[in-house]
Amino acid sequence: MSISDKFSAFCSNLRMSNNTVSNVRTRYHSITKRLNKDFRNIDSDYSNSLYVGSYGRGTAIHVSDIDMLYILPWEYYTKYNSYIGNGQSALLQAVKDSIKQTYPITYVSGDGQVVKVSFSDGVVFEVVPCFEFSDGSFYYPDTHNGGSWKTTNPKPEINAINDLNNSTNKNLKRLCRMIRAWKDNCNVPMGGLLIDTFAYRFLSSWEYKDKSYLYYDWMTRDFFKYLSEQDDTQSYWIAVGSGQYIYPKGKFSTKAKTAYINALSALKYESQNDELMSNYYWRGIYGTKF
């Protein structure tokens, strides 16, 4: 197989099936419809909710956790903020009780900042009730330490990823998914937003950012060289789009250096038309989906 064919097949293997996407969409609309009925008295299965996280940015390769926001009217902030003790917990309980009406035999729980809806097939929706500010950011409850309100701003992150993906021949989201495959295969302690931020920064200035699958061997090599040179001892990174802080989950530069060395070996064997050995090193990076 050519380099182009190999990486095209690999990227296809990382995409979720149409059936999986359909199941996610059905559950998302069902949850939205229930919350709209109980908190807004409207019959809509799409208004006031938003996919966020890796799934919302279009960079996920798993559906184990689906993050979604549900936007409440501000009157509920006034109501629950006036509670003497932990109105945030009471708000999560109200959202939990609402969702249970649609999914009575599904395990639904409040957990710190989200309501978790755990389905029997392993998919977990993490629903964050929130209030939208005029600038498009959101206020959401945190039940820890007596309760507080925190701010998140996912829309600029989603927009930034979409914009660069469109201008790079869809290479950005593919790279983000490829890095997730490496993360899973090599047990790398990196969160999705940090992965997407590094991919964004790298691809923004990469010479071949708008080329085809034919360049994905070089993209692998050059990205992991870039990642191996990052200082993974720093306290935080700045997220693309929103500028929010991303805190580390652990060290990654050593494993990135190993991936870079494996990519060099794969390229050497590709140049010798030794497909068996080149695939061995590509799989050393990306796992069996390659």
C-alpha positions, -999 to +999 in steps of 0.1 A: +000+000+000+011+036-006+016+060+022-016+078+011-036+046+012-022+036+046-030+068+063-064+072+046-074+038+058-060+045+093-080+078+096-111+060+084-106+034+111-105+061+137-139+075+127-171+065+146-196+044+128-228+060+114-247+038+138-228+051+168-232+087+157-269+081+152-273+066+187-255+096+203-276+120+183-309+103+194-299+104+231-287+140+229-320+151+214-340+130+240-322+146+269-326+181+254-363+176+248-368+165+284-349+194+299-366+219+276-400+206+287-392+208+324-372+240+326-386+261+297-420+245+290-412+242+253-413+212+229-379+212+213-353+185+210-325+208+198-327+243+214-306+253+243-281+225+242-246+222+228-220+194+223-187+204+239-155+186+247-137+164+221-170+153+206-181+189+202-148+199+186-151+169+162-118+154+174-130+124+195-123+088+185-144+072+213-180+078+225-174+067+261-180+102+273-202+127+255-200+162+270-230+185+265-242+218+279-278+226+287-285+263+289-310+272+316-330+305+320-312+329+344-342+327+367-329+294+379-295+309+387-314+334+409-333+306+425-305+282+433-279+309+441-302+321+469-300+288+487-283+290+521-263+259+515-251+244+482-277+255+458-254+241+431-261+205+444-298+212+444-296+224+408-278+192+397-305+172+416-333+190+397-316+182+363-310+146+374-347+142+383-358+156+350-336+133+329-348+103+350-383+109+336-370+100+301-345+074+312-361+058+343-340+026+342-308+042+332-282+051+359-283+089+363-261+106+389-249+140+400-212+143+401-195+175+411-202+196+381-222+173+358-252+150+357-239+116+344-263+095+323-247+061+320-261+038+293-258+000+292-236+001+261-209+020+280-217+055+266-219+082+293-234+116+287-221+142+310-247+170+311-236+204+325-265+227+334-253+263+328-263+299+322-251+318+291-235+353+294-239+378+266-203+371+254-212+334+248-193+320+278-212+300+305-216+299+342-220+264+357-224+249+391-196+232+411-209+213+442-175+209+458-164+227+490-199+240+498-208+250+462-196+277+438-201+289+402-174+286+375-170+299+340-163+279+308-160+292+272-160+263+247-175+281+217-142+299+207-124+266+210-149+248+187-148+277+162-110+279+162-107+241+155-133+243+128-117+273+111-082+258+109-096+224+099-113+240+070-082+258+059-059+228+062-078+203+039-094+187+071-060+177+083-063+193+118-091+170+130-075+140+115-042+148+133-061+153+166-076+118+162-043+103+153-027+117+184-055+103+204-047+069+189-011+073+200-023+084+235-044+053+239-017+030+224+011+043+245-008+053+277+001+090+274-013+113+302-028+140+280-063+154+280-082+161+248-081+199+249-043+198+253-040+174+224-061+196+202-042+227+212-008+212+204-021+199+171-035+234+163-003+252+171+018+227+151-004+226+120-008+264+120+028+268+108+036+234+093+049+238+057+026+211+043-005+218+064-030+217+034-015+187+016-031+152+012-026+119+030+006+115+010+023+138+036+010+121+067+042+102+073+061+135+074+033+150+095+037+122+120+074+127+121+074+164+124+045+166+149+062+142+174+095+160+170+076+192+179+058+176+208+090+161+222+105+196+224+077+210+245+084+217+282+061+192+300+071+206+334+052+238+330+022+245+352-004+251+324-009+258+287-033+282+270-062+266+252-067+275+215-096+299+210-108+305+245-074+312+262-084+292+293-058+274+313-052+237+306-035+219+335-013+189+328-021+153+337+015+141+335+047+141+315+045+133+277+077+145+261+097+112+266+069+092+249+067+118+221+104+114+216+100+076+213+072+082+187+095+105+168+122+078+167+097+052+156+085+075+128+121+079+116+124+041+115+091+038+097+102+063+071+135+045+066+118+012+058+092+030+036+121+042+015+134+006+012+099-006+003+099-029+033+062-027+042+063-053+070+089-033+090+075+001+082+040-010+094+056-025+125+069+010+135+038+029+125+018+005+147+043+011+175+031+046+174-006+043+166-016+008+176-035-019+157-060+005+140-031+014+117 
